[in-house]
């Protein structure tokens, strides 16, 4: 019994260390790709990390941990307000939903496929990240509709049906909200039409979850 307890404690300790390393990986991306993107030589790596720790909050930690640990949490976003040359005076935002001010000019996004467990050995292959400049919502909408969603829909995903249905439902809800918000800020009302892979219309009619998704989107702005 004592040996089993020791093994469990060792496994838990490894999990905590692994989680901390992954969170540090996200912090490094925020530093390199966002805060010090235009001025990489402003300080050495240790100094940069120490400065980031001063403005890193429990909310940042919570959002990052959820993104890394929850299989169905697909996105993490980060942006800042202020001058990154004086990092301690910057207001950093790290969140799971694309909610940012209209004048936001630079946004870091991280995204992953659902159902995949992230570990320290393959995080670079599992998580896609990049910078959105200009209008974040419009650029993110184009990225989702032209790249991410078609890529997912065209893949023959080896997932259980329940997981695949749940993921597609969340993806379409996200795209519907993103479409609505993007065009509302332009003064227009645009309905989101779900991207669905339909090879056989007769067979598609028998898929209750597909019909619900397509029917539901007609009324999303009503």
C-alpha positions as CSV (number, residue, x, y, z in Angstrom):
1,X,0.0,0.0,0.0
2,X,2.8,2.4,0.9
3,X,4.5,1.7,-2.4
4,X,1.3,2.4,-4.4
5,X,0.8,5.6,-2.5
6,X,4.4,6.7,-3.3
7,X,3.8,5.9,-7.0
8,X,0.6,7.9,-7.1
9,X,2.3,10.8,-5.4
10,X,5.1,10.7,-7.9
11,X,2.7,10.6,-10.8
12,X,0.8,13.6,-9.4
13,X,4.0,15.5,-8.9
14,X,5.0,14.8,-12.5
15,X,1.6,16.0,-13.7
16,X,2.0,19.3,-11.7
17,X,5.5,19.9,-13.1
18,X,4.3,19.1,-16.6
19,X,1.4,21.5,-16.3
20,X,3.7,24.3,-15.0
21,X,6.1,23.7,-17.9
22,X,3.2,24.0,-20.4
23,X,2.0,27.2,-18.8
24,X,5.5,28.6,-19.0
25,X,5.5,27.6,-22.8
26,X,2.4,29.8,-23.3
27,X,4.0,32.6,-21.4
28,X,7.1,32.5,-23.6
29,X,4.8,32.7,-26.7
30,X,3.1,35.7,-25.2
31,X,6.5,37.3,-24.6
32,X,8.1,36.4,-28.0
33,X,5.1,36.8,-30.3
34,X,3.2,39.6,-28.7
35,X,4.8,41.8,-26.0
36,X,8.4,41.8,-27.4
37,X,7.5,41.1,-31.0
38,X,8.7,44.4,-32.3
39,X,11.6,44.8,-29.9
40,X,13.1,41.4,-29.1
41,X,16.4,42.8,-27.8
42,X,14.9,45.0,-25.1
43,X,15.9,42.5,-22.3
44,X,17.3,39.1,-21.9
45,X,15.0,36.1,-21.5
46,X,15.2,35.9,-17.7
47,X,14.4,39.6,-17.3
48,X,11.4,39.3,-19.8
49,X,10.0,36.4,-17.9
50,X,10.4,38.1,-14.5
51,X,8.6,41.2,-15.8
52,X,5.8,39.1,-17.2
53,X,5.3,37.4,-13.8
54,X,4.6,40.8,-12.3
55,X,1.6,41.3,-14.5
56,X,0.4,37.7,-14.7
57,X,-2.8,37.3,-12.7
58,X,-4.8,34.3,-11.4
59,X,-7.3,34.9,-14.2
60,X,-4.5,34.5,-16.8
61,X,-3.4,31.3,-15.0
62,X,-6.9,29.9,-14.9
63,X,-7.7,30.6,-18.6
64,X,-4.3,29.1,-19.7
65,X,-4.7,26.0,-17.5
66,X,-8.2,25.4,-18.9
67,X,-7.0,25.7,-22.5
68,X,-4.2,23.3,-21.8
69,X,-6.1,20.8,-19.7
70,X,-9.6,20.7,-21.2
71,X,-9.9,18.7,-24.4
72,X,-12.9,20.7,-25.7
73,X,-11.4,24.1,-25.0
74,X,-10.0,25.0,-28.5
75,X,-8.8,28.6,-28.2
76,X,-6.8,31.0,-26.1
77,X,-6.4,34.7,-26.9
78,X,-4.0,37.3,-25.6
79,X,-3.6,41.1,-26.2
80,X,-2.3,44.0,-24.2
81,X,-3.1,47.7,-23.6
82,X,-0.2,50.0,-23.0
83,X,3.5,50.3,-24.0
84,X,5.4,46.9,-23.9
85,X,8.6,48.9,-23.5
86,X,7.4,49.4,-19.9
87,X,6.0,46.0,-19.3
88,X,5.0,46.5,-15.7
89,X,2.6,49.3,-16.8
90,X,0.9,47.1,-19.4
91,X,-2.5,45.6,-19.0
92,X,-2.4,42.1,-20.3
93,X,-5.5,40.2,-21.3
94,X,-5.6,36.4,-21.6
95,X,-8.9,34.8,-22.3
96,X,-10.8,31.9,-23.8
97,X,-13.3,33.9,-25.8
98,X,-12.6,36.5,-28.5
99,X,-13.8,39.5,-26.6
100,X,-11.5,42.5,-27.3
101,X,-11.8,46.3,-27.8
102,X,-12.5,47.7,-31.2
103,X,-9.2,49.5,-31.3
104,X,-7.2,46.3,-30.6
105,X,-4.5,46.2,-33.3
106,X,-2.6,43.0,-32.3
107,X,-3.9,39.7,-31.0
108,X,-2.1,36.4,-30.2
109,X,-4.2,33.3,-30.7
110,X,-3.5,29.7,-29.8
111,X,-5.7,26.9,-31.0
112,X,-5.7,23.2,-30.8
113,X,-7.8,20.3,-32.1
114,X,-10.3,18.9,-29.5
115,X,-9.7,15.5,-28.1
116,X,-6.0,15.8,-28.1
117,X,-3.9,15.7,-24.9
118,X,-1.2,18.3,-24.8
119,X,2.1,17.3,-23.3
120,X,5.5,18.9,-23.1
121,X,7.0,16.6,-25.8
122,X,4.6,17.6,-28.7
123,X,3.1,20.9,-27.7
124,X,4.7,22.7,-30.7
125,X,3.0,20.2,-33.0
126,X,-0.3,20.1,-31.1
127,X,-0.9,23.9,-30.7
128,X,-1.1,26.3,-33.6
129,X,-0.4,29.9,-32.8
130,X,-0.1,33.2,-34.6
131,X,-0.6,36.9,-34.6
132,X,-3.6,38.8,-35.9
133,X,-3.1,42.4,-36.8
134,X,-5.5,45.1,-37.9
135,X,-9.2,44.1,-37.1
136,X,-8.9,41.0,-34.9
137,X,-12.5,39.9,-35.3
138,X,-12.5,40.1,-39.1
139,X,-9.1,38.4,-39.5
140,X,-10.1,35.7,-37.0
141,X,-13.4,35.1,-38.9
142,X,-11.5,34.7,-42.2
143,X,-9.0,32.3,-40.5
144,X,-11.8,30.2,-39.1
145,X,-14.0,30.1,-42.2
146,X,-11.2,29.7,-44.8
147,X,-8.7,27.5,-42.9
148,X,-9.6,25.9,-39.6
149,X,-13.3,24.9,-40.2
150,X,-12.8,23.5,-43.7
151,X,-9.7,21.6,-42.6
152,X,-11.6,20.0,-39.7
153,X,-14.6,19.2,-41.9
154,X,-12.5,17.6,-44.7
155,X,-10.6,15.4,-42.4
156,X,-11.8,11.8,-41.7
157,X,-11.7,12.3,-38.0
158,X,-11.1,9.1,-36.0
159,X,-13.2,10.4,-33.1
160,X,-16.1,8.8,-31.3
161,X,-19.4,10.1,-32.8
162,X,-20.4,11.8,-29.5
163,X,-17.2,13.7,-29.4
164,X,-17.3,14.7,-33.0
165,X,-20.9,15.9,-32.7
166,X,-20.2,17.9,-29.6
167,X,-17.1,19.5,-31.2
168,X,-19.0,20.5,-34.4
169,X,-21.8,22.0,-32.4
170,X,-19.4,24.1,-30.4
171,X,-17.5,25.1,-33.5
172,X,-20.7,26.3,-35.3
173,X,-21.9,28.2,-32.2
174,X,-18.5,29.9,-32.0
175,X,-18.6,30.8,-35.7
176,X,-22.1,32.0,-35.5
177,X,-21.3,34.3,-32.6
178,X,-18.1,35.5,-34.3
179,X,-19.9,36.3,-37.6
180,X,-22.7,38.1,-35.8
181,X,-20.3,40.3,-33.8
182,X,-17.9,41.0,-36.7
183,X,-20.7,42.3,-39.0
184,X,-22.6,44.1,-36.2
185,X,-19.6,46.2,-35.5
186,X,-19.8,47.2,-39.2
187,X,-23.4,48.1,-38.9
188,X,-24.7,45.0,-40.8
189,X,-26.7,42.0,-39.9
190,X,-25.3,38.8,-41.5
191,X,-26.5,35.3,-40.8
192,X,-24.0,32.5,-40.4
193,X,-24.5,29.5,-42.7
194,X,-22.9,26.4,-41.3
195,X,-20.1,24.8,-43.2
196,X,-21.2,21.1,-43.4
197,X,-19.8,18.2,-45.3
198,X,-22.9,16.7,-47.0
199,X,-22.1,14.0,-49.5
200,X,-25.6,12.6,-49.7
201,X,-28.7,14.8,-49.1
202,X,-31.0,11.9,-48.5
203,X,-28.7,10.4,-45.8
204,X,-28.1,13.9,-44.4
205,X,-31.9,14.3,-43.8
206,X,-31.7,11.3,-41.5
207,X,-29.0,12.9,-39.3
208,X,-31.0,14.5,-36.5
209,X,-28.1,16.5,-35.1
210,X,-27.2,17.9,-38.5
211,X,-30.8,19.0,-39.1
212,X,-30.9,20.7,-35.7
213,X,-27.7,22.6,-36.4
214,X,-28.9,23.8,-39.8
215,X,-32.3,24.7,-38.6
216,X,-31.1,26.4,-35.5
217,X,-28.7,28.8,-37.4
218,X,-31.6,30.3,-39.3
219,X,-32.9,31.9,-36.1
220,X,-29.7,32.8,-34.3
221,X,-30.2,36.5,-34.7
222,X,-34.0,36.5,-34.2
